[in-house]
Amino acid sequence: MTEDAIKINNTTWRLTVMEDETTKQLYIELPEDVLKQMGWQENDVVEWINKNANTWTLEKKKKE
């Protein structure tokens, strides 16, 4: 787990949004525990759902 990830409970994590110095793109790193719990793998596509000003939910995008 990175130092930028804090587990709040079994379904909630606090992650730090980071910025790539070269591209200026924003990103987060998901801890291995989150990937396992959600059944996600690297390169899965997730959707960001805005819950309020400071809270987002991530859901794996369904294949079309």
C-alpha positions in Angstrom: 0.0 0.0 0.0 1.3 3.4 -0.8 1.6 6.1 1.8 -1.0 8.1 -0.1 -3.7 5.4 0.5 -5.6 5.3 3.8 -8.2 2.5 4.4 -11.2 4.0 6.2 -13.3 0.8 6.3 -13.9 -2.3 4.1 -15.5 -0.2 1.3 -13.9 3.2 1.7 -10.4 4.4 1.0 -8.9 7.9 1.0 -6.4 8.3 -1.9 -4.3 11.2 -2.9 -4.6 12.5 -6.4 -1.2 12.9 -7.9 0.1 14.8 -11.0 2.5 13.5 -13.6 5.3 16.0 -13.7 5.8 15.6 -17.4 2.3 15.3 -18.8 0.5 17.1 -16.0 -2.2 14.4 -16.1 -3.8 13.6 -12.7 -3.9 10.0 -11.4 -4.4 7.8 -8.4 -2.7 4.6 -7.5 -5.0 1.9 -6.3 -3.6 -0.4 -3.6 -3.4 -4.1 -4.4 -6.0 -4.7 -1.6 -8.5 -2.5 -3.4 -7.9 -4.3 -6.8 -8.3 -7.7 -5.2 -11.5 -6.7 -3.2 -13.1 -5.2 -6.3 -11.9 -8.0 -8.7 -10.2 -5.3 -10.8 -7.0 -5.8 -12.9 -4.5 -3.4 -14.3 -5.9 -1.7 -17.5 -9.6 -2.2 -16.4 -11.6 0.9 -17.3 -13.4 2.6 -14.4 -16.0 5.3 -14.3 -15.7 8.2 -11.8 -19.0 9.1 -10.2 -19.2 12.5 -8.4 -20.9 12.0 -5.0 -20.3 15.5 -3.7 -17.6 18.2 -3.6 -14.9 15.9 -2.2 -16.1 12.4 -2.7 -16.0 10.1 -5.7 -17.0 6.5 -6.3 -15.2 4.4 -8.8 -17.0 1.6 -10.7 -15.7 -0.8 -13.3 -17.1 0.2 -16.7 -19.3 -2.4 -18.2 -18.2 -3.8 -21.5 -20.5 -2.7 -24.3 
